[in-house]
Amino acid sequence: MQTYRIYFLLLALFMLGCSDNTEEDLNTIEGFPNVDADYTLLVQSNELLSLINLKADAETIFLDPGITEFQGISLASVIYRDGNEISIFNSETDCSGRISFYDFNNDALQKTVVFDDLGNCDLIVHAIAHSENKFYIGYEVPGVGAKETLYYIRIIDTSFSEIEFVDIELDKRPIQAVFSNNQVFILSEDIEDDNKNSLMVFDTVIEEFVADINLGFEVQRIFKSDVGNIIVSYPELHNLISSSTISIIATIRYEEGKEPRFGDAKSSFYDDIGNLYYSMPTNFSGTSYPNIPAVYDFQNNTAILYYYENFLSEQEQLFEFEIGDTSMVSYDAKNNLILIGYQKSGDPGKGGLLRIRPIPNPAFIDNTDLDGVPFQMYTK
């Protein structure tokens, strides 16, 4: 097992003025494409998720008033996204639940009622994952004893006219799930052993658990890498686990005080070469914002931080755009632009979308005000 030291790159961005090339066709300048792109943006406002479509190129962006299948959905804390698909779990007033499965690419929304067989209002869902027509839900319910809690993963198959499901009991609380390589990787914690973390691996082909890996303590989050391996994030390091051999193939340690903190991010996005775009907590160190846009390069183990103070003027930050906090970071590969969703400081129910060029040619492009705070984004 190899150990690497991270090189943490702090980026200083400057506003770029006009140059002699402004009249040139951007399509002819290497690294500066100008291509039509579609953005699908989930925004949250008043505890509801709604959808906004935008059309853009490298120079302009505008709202697309077209009709979408996505209707308002209550904001939930249990969400799973894999590429262009997202699953959202919500509890219902009758103590059942509902999975809203949305395909960004095809604008297709499917809703599935779950747990209507239990009628247990004390049921708590902690994790969800999906693959094709199956959902994997980690949940807990009270046991017979006063302090007893039972843990399960429910496997739901929606490919039949009547939905089929099976419950498998677990010995630890499931807190997150990721599907990769025909397996469900379940991050769990042992409540009876000081919340020690484990990675339980369920093989969906043979329908059995094939591994239970001791991860120790303080695991923040698990990710699926761009090639399907599993990234286990800790405050001071991350491990890379092969999804085929189920073994640790790399450990990357960070310099003290220079941790990338992508394990704390509420949402994240991979580009085609495996870079992770996310909002990084700052503890207000070097900035007046609690979270700032960041990009982590897993090939070189470097993080690039985009401080608002370095690419926006004080007037733009405080008054023109009213930036309060970073809510989402994504990437437009067609036009090589970083997309930054933010919440307004004056109205927490409203937000905006900033577009900037990344290094080595950083520049602020434009801002779009939105009736809602950006939550998740898909570009095509």
N, C-alpha and C positions, 0 to 999 in steps of 0.2 A: 504494500500500500504506500503510495507516494504522498508526500506532503509538500504543498506549495506555499510560498509567501505571496500575498496579494500586493500588487502595486496599485495604489489608489490615486487616481488622477482627478484633481480638482480643476474644473474648467472655468476660465474667465472669458465671458462673452462680451463683445463690444458692439454697439450699434454701428452698422456700416452705412456709409454715405453712398451717393451715386457715383458711378464710375463711367469710364468711356465706353463700357460694354453694354450699357443699359438698352441700347437700340438693337443689339444683336438678337437673333433668334435663339431663344434658350435651348431649343432642341439641338443646336449645333455645338453647344458648350458641354464638354464632358463633365459628368457629375451634376448637371443642372437640367434635368429633363423637365418637360412641360407637357403632361399627359392628362387626359380626362380621367377622373377618379370619382367613385361613389363612396360616401361615408354613411354608415348606418350607426346612429348614436342612441343608446339607451340613456335617458335622463331621469332623475328622481326629483320629485317635488311633492310636498305634502304627503309623504309616505307612500307615494305611488310611482311606479315606473311607467314611462311612456316612450315612444319612439319618434325620433326625428331623422329624416333623410336629408342629406346635403349632397350637392354636386360641386366638384372643385377641379382646378388644375393647379399649377404651381403659382399662379398669379391671382386667381379669383376664387371665391367660394360663395355659394348662395343656397338658400333653402329649396328643397324639392317638395312641392305640395302633394305629391302622389299619394295614393291610398295604400295602406299597409294592413296586413293581417294582424299585426300586434296591437292588442288593446290594453288599456290600463291594467297593470298588475300590482298588487300590494307588494311593497318592498319587503324582502325577507333577508334573514342573516345566513341562510343555508343556500348557497349557490355554487354551481359547478360549470365551468366553461372549458370546452375543448375545441380549439380552432374556431370554426364558424357556428358552433352549436353551444347553447347555454340551457341549463336546467335550473329552475327556481322552485323551491319548496315553500308552500304557505300552509299554515294551520287554518282549518275552517271552524266556524262557530259551532258546528255539530260534533266537534272533536275528531273529525276525519282530517284529511290533508289533501292538497292538490299540487301536482307537479305541472308546471308550465314549461314546455320544451319548445325552444325557438331556434329555427335555422336561419341565421342572418343571410346566408347566400341565396336561399330560395324564398325568403319571406314567408316561412311556413310555421304556424303556431299550433301545437298540440297540447291539450290539457287532459290530465289523467287524475282521477280521484283515487286516493290511497288511504289505507287504514280505516275505511268505513266498516270493516269487519270487527274492529276492536272496540270502537266507541270509548276509548280511554282518554279522558281529558288531561291526564297527567303524563301522556306520552311526549317525549322530547326528541326531536330529530337533530342530530349533530352533524351528519355528513351525507353527501349525495354524490354519485358519479353515474355516468351513463355510457353506453356503447350500443349503437344501432337501435334495436327495439327494446333494450333492457336497461333498467334502472337499478342501482344498488344504493340502499338507504340504510345508514347506521343510526340506530335509535336506542332509547332506554325507556323502561316502564318500571313502576314500583313493583317489588316482589310481595311475597306473602307477609314477611316480617316487617316490623315498623321501619327498620333501617335498611331493608334489603332492596337492591336495585338490580334489575335484569337488563342485559345488553344483547342486542340482536343486529344482524344485517338482513334486511329484507331484499330479496331479488325479485323484481317485477318484470314479467315478459308481456309486452303490449302487442306482440305480433299476431295474436289470436283475436277472434271476435269477442271472446270473453277473457278478460285479463287474468293471467295466472301469476301466482307468487308463492314463494317459500321463505320461511324465516329460519335463520341459522343462529343459534345462541353463541354469544361470545363471552369470554371470561374477563374482558377489559372493556372500558368505555371507548367506543369509536369516536374520534373527533374530526377526522378528515379522510377522504377517499379519493384515489386517482386511478383511472383505468389506463393500462398500457400493456401491449404485447399479450392480449388475451388473459390478463390477470388484473385483479382489483387489489391495489395496495392501500391498506387501511392503517392510518396513523391512529394509535390508541394510547390510552393512559391507564395504568393500574392504580386505582383509587386506594387500594389497601397497601400499596408499596410506595408511598410518598409521591404518587403520580408519575412513576417511572414510565417512560415512553417505549413503545414497541411498534414495529412495522409488521403487520399481519398480511400475508399474501394468499389470496384466494385464486386458484386456477379455475377459470370458467369453462375450460374444455373438459377436465375430469371432475369438475364441481367439488373440489376439496381444497382445504387449506394446505399449502405446501411449505410454508415457512412462517416463523415468528421470530423476528430479529430484535434483539435488545438494543435500543437506541440510547439508553441512559436517560438523562434529564434535560429539560429546557429546550426541547425541540419546538421550533416556532411554527413551521409549516413544511409541507412536502410539495414538490413541483414535478411535473413531467417535462423532461428536457426536449429539445427540438428533435432528437433522435429516439425518444421514447424511454430513456433511462430515468431514474428517480433521483431527484435532488432533495436532500434532507437538510434543512436550514436550522442552524443554531446561532446564538448571538455572536459567537467568536469564530465560527467556521461553517463550512457546509461539506457534506459527504455526497459523493456520486455513487449510486447503487445501480448495477447492471440489471435491467429488467429481464434478461434471459438467464443469467447465472445466479441472480439474487445475491450478489456479493459486492462489497465495497471496492470500487476500482480507483477511487481518488479521494483524498481529503485536502481541502483547501483552507488554510488558516489565514486569518486577517491580522494585519498590524493593529496593535492596540490603539484605539482612538480613530481608526480609519475603516471601521466595519461598514460594508455596503448596506446592511439592514434591509435587504429585500424580503427577508422573512417576516418583517413587520408590515409589509405592504398589503393593503386591502384588495387591490386588484393589480394584475400585471399582464403583459403582452409580449410574445416572442415574434421577432421578425424572421425572415427566411434563412438567415445565417445563425440563428440561435442567440441573438442579443435579447436581453430582457429589459423591457421598458416598464417603469414602475414609479410610484410616488414614495420618496424616501423620508422617513421621519428625521427631523433635524435637532430636536431639543433646543431649537432656536439658536443653535451655534452658527455664527457667521451670517445669519439671516433673520429677518423678522417673520418668516413663515414657518408654521409647524411641519409642513411637508413640501418638498421641492421635487421637480422632475429629475429622474436619474435613468441611466442606461448601464446595465452590467454586461460586459463582454466575457462570456464563459471560456472562450478560446485563450484569451490573454490574461484572464482573471484581473480585470481592471474595471473600475466604475467611473463614469463621467457624470458629474453633477451640473445641472443647469440652474444656477441661481437667478431668480427673477431680477434681483438688483443689478445683474450684469448685462441683461439684454433688454430691460425696460427702464424708462426714466421714472423718477419718483412720481411725476404727474400722471403717467400712464398707470402705474401700479395702484396708486391711491384713489385717483379721481376718474380717469377715463375708463379703465377696465374694472376697477374696484376688486382687485384680487384679494381673496381672503385665505384660501387654502387650495392645494392641489388635490383633485379628486380622481384623476385618471391620466395615464400616459399611454399613447399608442404611436403608430408609425405608418406613414403613407409611403410604401415602397416604390410606387410608380413615380412619385415626384421627389423622393428622398427628403421627406419632411417629418419632423417630430410634431405630434399632435398632443397638446396639453389641455386637459379639461380642468376647470377650476370652479370654485364656489365664490360667489360674490360676498364681499365683506358687509355690504349694506343690506343685503337681502339673502339669507341662507337658502331660500327656495329658488334662487336664480343663479345662473352660472354663465360660463363662456368657454370658447374654444380658441386657444392660441396656436398658431403654426409658426415653427421656426426651422431654420436649416441647422443640421448638426455639424460637428467638426468634420473636416478641417476648414469649412467655409461658413462659420456660424453667422446667422442673420435673422432678425425678426421679420416675419412675412406679413401676418395679418391677425385680426381678432374678430370673432363672431359672438355676439351676445345671444344667450339662449334662455328660453322659459323653462328652466330646470337645470339641475346640476349634472354634468356628465358622469356616467356610471360605468358603462362598458361601450366599446366601439369596435366596429368592423369596417374594413376598407376593401374595396375591390375596384 
